[in-house]
């Protein structure tokens, strides 16, 4: 008798809190991926900045200044590409999160 009561209580609790648990897992996964994306982007931009600092510290003459200017153009191209890649990754992450939410809503509407 008590076994049936506990089983019923367990089933009702799982029905009630199951979707919330799944939502929390989805949010945690998305938050982790977003944090990793931000940390990776910060590392890459810091590397670019440090490389620029190194190049600028090596200017000794006019030729070095010309070379530095050429490197600046290359760096701007690299930064532009990096920003586009980061935007694409962020967009993909948002789409994955939305797809996960849509799936959770569909499951909740079925029940």
Buried (B, 14 or more C-beta within 10 A) or exposed (E): EEEEEEEEEEEEEEEEEEBEEBBEEBEEEBEEBBEEBEEEBEEBBEEBEEEBEEBEEEBEEEEEEEBBEEBEEEBEEEBEEBEEEBEEBBEEBEEBBEEBBEEBEEEEEEE
